[in-house]
Each structure stands twice: as C-alpha cells, then as structure tokens.
Amino acid sequence: MYQILIEALVDSAKTIPLLLIIYIGIELLEYKFGNQIREWVAKAGKTGPVVGAIAGSFPQCGFSVIATALYNQRLVTMGTLIAVYLSTSDEAIPIILAQPDKAYLIWPIIGVKILIAVISGYGIDLIFRKEQLKIISHIESVETGHDNKNHHHEVALTETACCGHATCIEVDKFNVKEVVWHPIVHTFNVFIFIFLSTLLINFLFLKLGLVIFDNVFLIGLIGLIPNCASSVAITQLYLKGAIGFGSVVAGLSASGGLGLLILWREEKNKKTFFKILVLLYVIAVIAGLVV
C-alpha cells in the first residue's frame, strides 16, 4: 500500500509544472477573448448549437456556467445549452496536455464531441421547436431593445465557476487574482483530484487485476457528477487504459461541469432540469455506444 501511495504521489506531482503553465495560458486567452466568445454565444440565435459546441470545447469550466445562466434567462435555446454541455471536457484537455506523450489523444476527443454536440443541439431544437421559436423571438427583442424592461439580463455574467472564478473578466484592467492566482489554486485542486483518482485506480488494479471499468452506462453516470473531479477521474481511467474511447466520450460528453448545479439552482421549472439531465445522459451514452 505504501508503494502505491508513493507511486500515485510521484505520478501526480509530475503533472504540476505543465498544468500550471497550461492553466495560466488558458486564463490569458480567456482574459483576452473570453467576453467576446460569451457575447458570440449570446447572440448566436438559430446558429446557437454550432457556436455553443465550438465555444464549449475551449478548455475552461466557465462556459458551461455562463451558457446555463443565459439559458435560465432564455437567451440561448435548449439545443445550444446541451451542445455546450456535450462539447465541454472540463479538466480533460489540460490533464492530457500535461502528459506530452499523450497529447495526440486530444484531437479525436474534441472532434467527436463537437460533432455530437452540433448534431444533438440542432436535433433538440428541432424536436422542441415551439420553445426554440419563443427563445429566438426573445433574443431578437433583447437585441432590438424591445425586451421587457423588468428583465435584467446582465446578471447572467455574475455567476462564478470553480474556485470562485469569475465567468466575466474585466478586459480593461489586468486582474492578477483572476489571471495568476486562480490558475495556482486550480492547479492545486486538480493535482489533489489526480492524486486521489490515481491512488484509487492503482489500488483497484493491484487488488482486482484487470478492472472492469469500461462500461459506457457507468462512465456516463460518473460524468454527470457536477464537479471537475469526475472529468479528472474519467481522463485518468482513459490514460491508464482502464476504459476505451467510447466510454471516455460518453463520460466527458455527460460532464457539464458546474453548469448542472447552476441549472438546478436557478431553473424554476424542475421538470425542465430533469428533461435536460436525461437528454444529456441519453445522448452521451448513445454516442459512447456508437463510437
């Protein structure tokens, strides 16, 4: 057991330098372009699913939160919201990048997830066309200044993501806390998740030999857990060969990050929340099985 503990600690610690560099790089990109992308999503209208799928693939946990906030105010369609959830990979991309010899695995995951997100997003908007048309009409009213004066859409930008990280960065003022301190805190948190998941995986491999984790339905359920720990565990399982490509696609597609928590908290109609939750899981599982 002691040897397993040391091996897990050493393996996890090796990722820290690259993870910190990657998270600082992501933060700088978001600092420069984040608000533009959010505005792009908010104004996408009928093209929302493809815009949401591309924006969601950016390795930053805040987009699922902001997309949820926009949906709660009916500024994006349900198809756009689910497209963002499906394309979001949470911590998967930084963790894979932190192991340069595994970096080639990123592109198939991103490509497949964006394709799934676009197809599913437009399919959902087609199925729920009546709701989609209402939202599109509302978006047009906001853009033309004819919206209800009691609607305060600016609160969509006040939600926070992981570690208290703001989803809207003030681009006119360099914020050291957001651009430098947040990546440090986030790197530490992800390191803890990597260490714990690696320790558990190594222990199960030792005790059970070939661990039967490779179950699309199970990994999809794990992905629904609204915490970055789920994407860390799924990615680690994939990198260690415990699950296949279909399972990692299912798990990471179901992983909407903190967006699901925001949806549960803010969505007044809980039936809508469960409808989105079920759709997300079913699509993720079907995609995993097809892959």
C-alpha positions in Angstrom: 0.0 0.0 0.0 2.9 2.4 0.8 4.4 1.8 -2.6 1.1 2.5 -4.3 0.8 5.7 -2.3 4.3 6.9 -3.3 3.8 6.0 -7.0 0.5 7.9 -7.1 2.0 10.9 -5.4 5.1 11.0 -7.7 3.0 10.4 -10.9 0.6 13.2 -9.9 3.3 15.6 -8.9 4.9 15.3 -12.3 1.9 17.0 -13.9 2.0 20.1 -11.7 4.5 22.3 -13.7 2.8 21.7 -17.0 -0.7 22.0 -15.5 0.2 25.4 -14.0 1.6 26.7 -17.4 -1.4 25.4 -19.3 -3.9 26.9 -16.8 -2.1 30.3 -16.9 -2.2 30.1 -20.7 -5.9 29.3 -20.8 -6.5 32.2 -18.3 -4.7 34.7 -20.5 -6.6 33.5 -23.6 -9.9 33.9 -21.7 -8.8 37.3 -20.4 -8.2 38.4 -24.0 -11.1 36.7 -25.8 -13.5 35.3 -23.1 -16.1 38.1 -23.1 -16.1 38.2 -27.0 -16.9 34.4 -27.0 -19.6 34.8 -24.5 -21.2 37.6 -26.5 -20.9 35.4 -29.6 -22.8 32.6 -27.9 -25.5 35.0 -26.5 -26.1 36.5 -30.0 -25.9 33.2 -31.9 -29.7 32.7 -32.1 -30.5 29.9 -34.6 -26.8 29.0 -35.1 -26.5 28.5 -31.3 -25.8 24.8 -31.4 -22.7 25.1 -33.6 -21.5 28.2 -31.8 -22.1 26.6 -28.4 -20.3 23.4 -29.5 -17.2 25.3 -30.6 -17.2 27.6 -27.5 -17.8 24.7 -25.1 -14.8 22.8 -26.5 -12.5 25.6 -25.1 -10.8 24.1 -22.0 -12.3 26.4 -19.4 -15.0 25.5 -16.9 -16.8 28.8 -17.0 -18.5 28.4 -20.4 -21.0 25.7 -19.1 -21.8 28.1 -16.3 -22.4 31.1 -18.5 -24.4 29.1 -21.0 -26.6 27.9 -18.2 -27.1 31.4 -16.9 -28.0 32.5 -20.4 -30.5 29.6 -20.8 -32.1 30.4 -17.4 -32.9 33.8 -18.9 -33.9 32.3 -22.2 -31.1 34.0 -24.1 -30.0 30.7 -25.7 -32.0 27.6 -26.8 -32.1 24.3 -25.1 -30.2 22.8 -28.1 -27.4 25.4 -27.6 -27.2 24.7 -23.9 -26.9 20.9 -24.4 -24.4 21.5 -27.2 -22.2 23.4 -24.8 -22.6 20.6 -22.1 -21.7 17.9 -24.7 -18.6 19.6 -26.0 -17.3 20.7 -22.6 -14.5 18.4 -21.4 -13.8 20.3 -18.1 -10.3 19.2 -17.0 -9.7 16.5 -19.6 -7.7 18.6 -22.1 -5.3 20.2 -19.6 -4.7 16.8 -17.9 -3.9 15.2 -21.3 -1.7 18.1 -22.3 0.2 17.7 -19.0 1.4 14.3 -20.4 3.0 15.4 -23.8 3.4 11.8 -25.0 -0.5 11.5 -24.8 -1.3 14.9 -26.4 -2.3 13.2 -29.7 -5.4 11.8 -27.9 -6.9 15.3 -27.6 -7.9 15.8 -31.2 -10.1 12.7 -31.6 -11.9 13.5 -28.4 -12.5 17.2 -29.3 -13.6 16.4 -32.8 -16.0 13.7 -31.9 -17.5 15.7 -29.1 -18.1 18.8 -31.2 -19.7 16.6 -33.9 -22.0 15.0 -31.3 -22.8 18.4 -29.8 -23.7 20.1 -33.1 -25.9 17.2 -34.3 -27.6 16.8 -30.9 -28.1 20.5 -30.4 -29.9 21.0 -33.7 -31.9 17.8 -33.2 -33.1 19.0 -29.8 -34.1 22.5 -31.2 -36.0 20.7 -33.9 -37.8 18.4 -31.5 -38.6 21.3 -29.2 -39.2 23.8 -32.0 -42.1 25.7 -30.2 -39.8 26.5 -27.3 -36.9 27.3 -29.6 -39.0 29.9 -31.6 -40.1 31.6 -28.3 -36.4 31.9 -27.3 -35.3 33.2 -30.7 -38.1 35.8 -30.5 -36.9 36.8 -27.1 -33.3 37.1 -28.2 -34.4 39.3 -31.1 -36.4 41.5 -28.7 -33.3 42.0 -26.5 -31.1 42.8 -29.5 -33.6 45.4 -30.8 -34.2 47.0 -27.4 -37.9 45.9 -27.2 -37.5 43.4 -24.3 -39.4 43.6 -21.1 -37.8 46.4 -19.0 -38.0 44.2 -15.9 -35.7 41.6 -17.4 -32.2 42.1 -16.0 -30.0 40.0 -18.3 -26.7 41.5 -17.0 -26.9 39.1 -14.0 -26.0 36.3 -16.4 -22.4 37.5 -16.2 -22.3 37.5 -12.4 -22.1 33.7 -12.0 -18.9 32.2 -10.7 -17.2 29.0 -11.8 -14.8 26.7 -10.0 -12.6 28.2 -7.1 -14.8 31.3 -7.1 -13.5 32.2 -10.5 -15.5 34.9 -12.3 -17.1 34.0 -15.6 -16.8 37.6 -16.8 -13.4 39.2 -16.7 -13.0 42.9 -16.9 -10.9 43.2 -20.0 -9.8 46.8 -19.4 -8.0 46.0 -16.2 -5.5 43.3 -15.6 -6.7 41.3 -12.6 -3.8 39.4 -11.1 -6.1 37.3 -8.9 -8.0 36.0 -11.9 -5.2 35.6 -14.3 -2.4 34.3 -12.0 -3.8 33.3 -8.6 -6.8 31.3 -9.9 -4.6 29.0 -12.1 -2.4 28.3 -9.0 -5.4 27.4 -6.8 -6.9 25.4 -9.7 -3.7 23.5 -10.3 -3.5 22.5 -6.7 -7.2 21.3 -6.6 -6.7 19.3 -9.8 -3.5 17.8 -8.5 -5.4 16.6 -5.5 -8.1 15.0 -7.7 -5.4 13.4 -9.9 -3.6 12.0 -6.9 -6.8 10.6 -5.4 -8.1 9.1 -8.6 -4.6 7.6 -9.5 -4.3 6.1 -6.0 -7.7 4.5 -6.3 -7.1 3.2 -9.8 -3.7 1.8 -8.9 -5.2 0.1 -5.7 -8.0 -1.5 -7.7 -5.6 -2.7 -10.4 -3.5 -4.3 -7.7 -6.4 -6.0 -5.9 -8.6 -6.9 -8.8 -6.2 -7.2 -11.7 -8.0 -6.1 -14.9 -10.6 -3.7 -13.5 -13.9 -3.8 -15.4 -14.5 -0.1 -15.6 -15.2 0.0 -19.3 -18.9 0.4 -19.1 -20.5 3.3 -21.1 -23.6 3.5 -18.9 -21.5 3.7 -15.7 -18.9 6.2 -17.0 -21.8 8.3 -18.3 -23.3 8.5 -14.8 -19.9 9.4 -13.4 -19.7 12.2 -15.9 -23.0 13.7 -14.7 -21.4 14.5 -11.3 -21.2 18.3 -11.3 -17.6 18.6 -10.2 -14.3 18.7 -12.1 -13.3 15.6 -10.1 -15.5 13.4 -12.4 -13.7 14.6 -15.6 -10.3 14.1 -13.8 -11.2 10.5 -12.9 -12.6 9.7 -16.3 -9.5 11.1 -18.1 -7.1 9.2 -15.7 -9.0 6.0 -16.4 -8.6 6.5 -20.1 -4.9 7.4 -19.9 -4.2 4.3 -17.9 -6.1 2.1 -20.4 -8.9 1.1 -18.0 -11.6 2.4 -20.3 -11.9 2.7 -24.1 -12.6 5.6 -26.4 -16.4 5.0 -26.4 -16.5 5.2 -22.6 -14.4 8.4 -22.4 -16.6 10.1 -25.0 -19.7 9.1 -23.0 -18.3 10.3 -19.7 -16.8 13.6 -21.0 -19.9 14.3 -23.0 -22.1 13.9 -19.9 -19.8 16.1 -17.9 -21.4 19.5 -17.9 -19.3 20.7 -15.0 -20.8 23.2 -12.6 -23.4 24.2 -15.2 -25.8 21.5 -14.0 -25.6 22.8 -10.4 -26.4 26.3 -11.7 -29.3 24.9 -13.7 -30.7 23.1 -10.7 -30.4 26.2 -8.5 -31.8 28.7 -11.0 -34.3 26.8 -13.2 -37.8 27.4 -11.7 -39.3 24.5 -13.6 -37.6 21.4 -12.2 -39.2 19.3 -14.9 -37.1 21.2 -17.4 -34.0 20.5 -15.4 -34.7 16.7 -15.3 -35.5 16.8 -19.0 -32.2 18.3 -19.8 -30.4 16.0 -17.5 -32.0 12.9 -19.0 -31.3 14.2 -22.6 -27.7 14.8 -21.7 -27.2 11.3 -20.3 -29.0 9.5 -23.1 -27.2 11.4 -25.8 -23.8 10.8 -24.1 -24.5 7.0 -23.7 -25.7 6.6 -27.2 -22.7 8.5 -28.6 -20.4 6.3 -26.5 -22.1 3.1 -27.7 -21.9 4.3 -31.4 -18.3 5.2 -31.1 
